Amino acid sequence: MRGPVAPPQVPLSASRAEAFADLVQDSVERLERRWPQLADIDFLVLEVPQLEGTPEAWADETVPLGGTIAAREGHPARVVVYRRPVEIRTKGRDERAALVHEVVVEQVAELLGLTPDTVDPRYGED
């Protein structure tokens, strides 16, 4: 009888959505070392942004890569990264990881009222 190829806690393969969520988590962990208050913010991955209003309202706008939701009573602030628009704009894992980090930095900067290069001094270098 043969045993498992990998221990039960190690996934043999991750879905694209899981791999993307891992990139977001890696970015957040990188920033939390400098900004511990990020532990109070929820970071979410959604497939695509929701259309608000009519499709014509989006006719001349680019599709957002991320967004923020301010904290309100009983709910923490949230940073959202949209998976499909980011994936479409990148070719490989390294390029995707760099764009995810850029989006996370920009959204955190917006929530904290700072510039992106204050949130991460290496912003824009990738």
MARBATI-842177 format. One line per 3 residues: their letters; for each residue x, z, y of N, C-alpha, C. Coordinates in steps of 0.2 Angstrom, whole numbers, plus 2048, in hexadecimal, padded with zeros to 3 digits. Layout:
BEGIN
a) X,Z,Y,X,Z,Y,X,Z,Y ~ ...
***
This chain:
BEGIN
mrg) 804,800,7FA,800,800,800,804,800,806 ~ 803,7FC,80B,807,7FB,811,804,800,816 ~ 808,802,81B,806,806,820,805,802,827
pva) 803,806,82C,801,802,832,808,7FF,835 ~ 807,7FA,839,80D,7F7,83D,80F,7FB,842 ~ 80A,7FF,846,80C,803,84B,808,809,84B
ppq) 80A,80F,84E,806,815,84D,7FF,814,851 ~ 7FA,818,84F,7F4,817,852,7F3,818,859 ~ 7F8,81B,85D,7F7,81C,864,7FA,816,868
vpl) 7FD,811,864,801,80C,867,7FC,805,866 ~ 7F9,802,86B,7F5,7FD,86A,7F9,7F7,868 ~ 7F7,7F3,863,7FA,7ED,861,7FA,7E7,866
sas) 7F4,7E7,869,7F4,7E2,86F,7EF,7E5,874 ~ 7F0,7E3,87A,7EC,7E6,87F,7E8,7DF,882 ~ 7E2,7E0,884,7DE,7DB,887,7E1,7D9,88E
rae) 7DF,7D4,890,7E2,7D2,897,7DF,7D7,89C ~ 7D9,7D9,89B,7D6,7DE,8A0,7DA,7E5,89F ~ 7DC,7E7,899,7E0,7ED,898,7E7,7EC,89B
afa) 7EA,7E7,89A,7F1,7E5,89D,7F1,7E6,8A4 ~ 7EB,7E3,8A7,7EB,7E3,8AF,7EA,7EA,8B1 ~ 7E6,7EE,8AE,7E4,7F5,8B0,7EB,7F9,8B0
dlv) 7EF,7F7,8AB,7F6,7FA,8AA,7FA,7F9,8B0 ~ 7FA,7F3,8B3,7FE,7F1,8B9,7FB,7F5,8BF ~ 7F5,7F5,8BF,7F2,7F9,8C5,7F5,801,8C4
qds) 7F4,803,8BE,7F6,80A,8BD,7FE,80B,8BF ~ 802,806,8BD,809,807,8BE,80A,807,8C5 ~ 807,803,8C9,807,802,8D0,805,809,8D4
ver) 800,80C,8D1,7FD,812,8D4,803,818,8D3 ~ 805,818,8CD,80A,81D,8CB,810,81D,8CF ~ 812,816,8D0,818,815,8D5,817,818,8DC
ler) 811,817,8DE,80F,81A,8E5,80E,821,8E5 ~ 80B,824,8E0,80A,82B,8E0,810,82F,8E1 ~ 816,82D,8DF,81C,831,8E0,81D,832,8E7
rwp) 81B,82E,8EB,81C,82E,8F3,816,831,8F6 ~ 810,82F,8F3,80A,831,8F6,805,835,8F1 ~ 807,83C,8F0,803,83F,8EB,7FB,840,8EC
qla) 7F9,83F,8F2,7F2,83F,8F4,7EE,839,8F1 ~ 7F2,834,8EE,7EF,82F,8EA,7EB,831,8E4 ~ 7ED,837,8E2,7EA,83A,8DC,7E2,83B,8DD
did) 7E0,83B,8E4,7D9,83D,8E6,7D5,836,8E7 ~ 7D9,830,8E5,7D5,82A,8E6,7D4,827,8DF ~ 7CE,824,8DE,7CD,820,8D8,7CF,819,8D9
flv) 7D3,817,8D4,7D5,810,8D4,7D1,80C,8CE ~ 7CE,807,8D0,7CA,803,8CC,7CC,7FC,8CB ~ 7CA,7F9,8C5,7CB,7F2,8C4,7C5,7EF,8C3
lev) 7C3,7EA,8C7,7BD,7E6,8C6,7BE,7DF,8C5 ~ 7BA,7DB,8C1,7BC,7D4,8BF,7BC,7D0,8C6 ~ 7B7,7D0,8CA,7B6,7CC,8D0,7B3,7D0,8D5
pql) 7B4,7CE,8DB,7B0,7D1,8E1,7A9,7CF,8E0 ~ 7A4,7D4,8E3,79D,7D2,8E3,79C,7CE,8E9 ~ 798,7C9,8E9,795,7C6,8EE,790,7CA,8F2
egt) 792,7CB,8F9,78D,7CE,8FD,78A,7C9,901 ~ 783,7C9,902,780,7C4,906,77F,7BE,902 ~ 77F,7B8,906,77E,7B2,903,785,7AF,901
pea) 785,7AA,8FC,78B,7A7,8FB,78E,7A3,901 ~ 78A,7A1,905,78C,79E,90B,790,7A2,910 ~ 78F,7A9,90F,793,7AE,913,79A,7AE,911
wad) 79C,7AC,90B,7A3,7AC,908,7A6,7A5,909 ~ 7A2,7A0,90C,7A4,799,90C,7AC,798,90E ~ 7AD,79B,914,7B4,79A,917,7B9,7A0,916
etv) 7B7,7A5,912,7BB,7AB,911,7BF,7AA,90A ~ 7C5,7AD,90A,7C8,7AD,903,7C6,7B3,8FF ~ 7C6,7B2,8F9,7C4,7B7,8F4,7C9,7BD,8F5
plg) 7C6,7C3,8F6,7CA,7C9,8F6,7CE,7CB,8F0 ~ 7D4,7CD,8F0,7D7,7D0,8EA,7D6,7D7,8E9 ~ 7D4,7DB,8EE,7D3,7E2,8ED,7CE,7E4,8F3
gti) 7CC,7EB,8F3,7C8,7ED,8F8,7C9,7F5,8F7 ~ 7C5,7F8,8FC,7C5,800,8FD,7BE,802,8FE ~ 7BD,808,8FB,7B6,80B,8FC,7B8,812,8FF
aar) 7B6,813,905,7B8,81A,908,7B4,820,904 ~ 7B7,825,904,7B5,82B,901,7AE,82D,904 ~ 7A9,830,900,7A3,832,903,7A1,838,8FF
egh) 79D,83C,902,79B,843,8FF,79A,842,8F7 ~ 79F,846,8F4,79E,846,8EC,7A2,840,8E9 ~ 7A5,83C,8ED,7A8,836,8EA,7AF,835,8ED
par) 7B4,834,8E9,7BA,833,8EC,7BB,82C,8EF ~ 7C0,82B,8F3,7C2,824,8F5,7C4,820,8EF ~ 7C3,819,8F0,7C4,815,8EA,7C8,80F,8ED
vvv) 7CD,80D,8E8,7D0,806,8E9,7CE,802,8E4 ~ 7CC,7FC,8E5,7CA,7F7,8E0,7CF,7F1,8E0 ~ 7D1,7EF,8DA,7D5,7E9,8DA,7D1,7E4,8D5
yrr) 7D0,7DE,8D8,7CC,7D9,8D4,7D1,7D5,8CF ~ 7D0,7D6,8C9,7D4,7D3,8C4,7D4,7CB,8C4 ~ 7CF,7C8,8C4,7CF,7C0,8C3,7D2,7BD,8C9
pve) 7D0,7BF,8CF,7D4,7BB,8D5,7DB,7BC,8D5 ~ 7DE,7C2,8D3,7E5,7C4,8D2,7E8,7BF,8CD ~ 7E5,7BF,8C7,7E7,7BB,8C1,7E8,7B4,8C3
irt) 7E3,7B1,8C7,7E3,7AA,8C9,7E9,7A8,8CD ~ 7EB,7AD,8D1,7F0,7AC,8D6,7F7,7AD,8D3 ~ 7F8,7AF,8CD,7FE,7B1,8CA,7FF,7AD,8C4
kgr) 806,7AC,8C2,807,7A8,8BC,80A,7AC,8B6 ~ 80D,7B2,8B8,810,7B6,8B2,80F,7BD,8B4 ~ 811,7C1,8AF,810,7C8,8AF,814,7CB,8B5
der) 81A,7C9,8B6,81E,7CC,8BC,81B,7CA,8C3 ~ 819,7C4,8C3,815,7C2,8CA,80F,7C6,8CB ~ 80B,7C7,8C5,805,7CA,8C5,806,7D2,8C7
aal) 80B,7D5,8C4,80D,7DC,8C6,80E,7DC,8CD ~ 812,7D8,8D0,814,7D8,8D7,80E,7D7,8DC ~ 809,7D3,8DA,803,7D2,8DE,7FF,7D8,8DD
vhe) 7FE,7DA,8D7,7FA,7E0,8D7,7FD,7E6,8DB ~ 803,7E7,8DB,806,7EC,8DF,805,7EB,8E6 ~ 806,7E5,8E8,804,7E3,8EF,7FD,7E5,8F1
vvv) 7F8,7E3,8ED,7F1,7E4,8EF,7F0,7EC,8EF ~ 7F3,7F0,8EA,7F2,7F7,8EA,7F5,7FA,8F0 ~ 7FB,7F8,8F2,7FE,7FB,8F8,7FA,7F9,8FE
eqv) 7F7,7F3,8FF,7F3,7F1,905,7ED,7F5,905 ~ 7EA,7F6,900,7E3,7FA,8FF,7E5,802,901 ~ 7EA,804,8FE,7EC,80B,8FF,7ED,80C,907
ael) 7F1,807,90A,7F3,808,911,7EC,808,915 ~ 7E8,804,913,7E1,804,917,7DE,80A,916 ~ 7DD,80D,910,7DA,814,910,7DE,819,914
lgl) 7E4,819,914,7E8,81E,917,7E9,81D,91E ~ 7E7,817,921,7E8,815,928,7F0,814,92A ~ 7F3,811,925,7FA,810,926,7FC,809,925
tpd) 802,807,926,804,800,925,806,7FF,91E ~ 806,7FA,91A,808,7F9,914,80F,7FB,913 ~ 814,7F9,917,81B,7FB,917,81C,802,918
tvd) 818,806,91A,818,80D,91B,817,810,914 ~ 811,80D,911,80F,810,90A,815,80E,905 ~ 818,808,905,81D,806,901,822,802,905
pry) 828,806,906,82D,802,90A,82F,7FB,907 ~ 82E,7FA,901,830,7F4,8FE,82B,7EF,8FE ~ 825,7F0,901,820,7EC,902,822,7E5,904
ged) 820,7E0,901,822,7D9,903,828,7D6,901 ~ 82C,7DB,8FD,833,7D8,8FB,832,7D5,8F4 ~ 82D,7D6,8F0,82C,7D3,8EA,82B,7CB,8EA
***
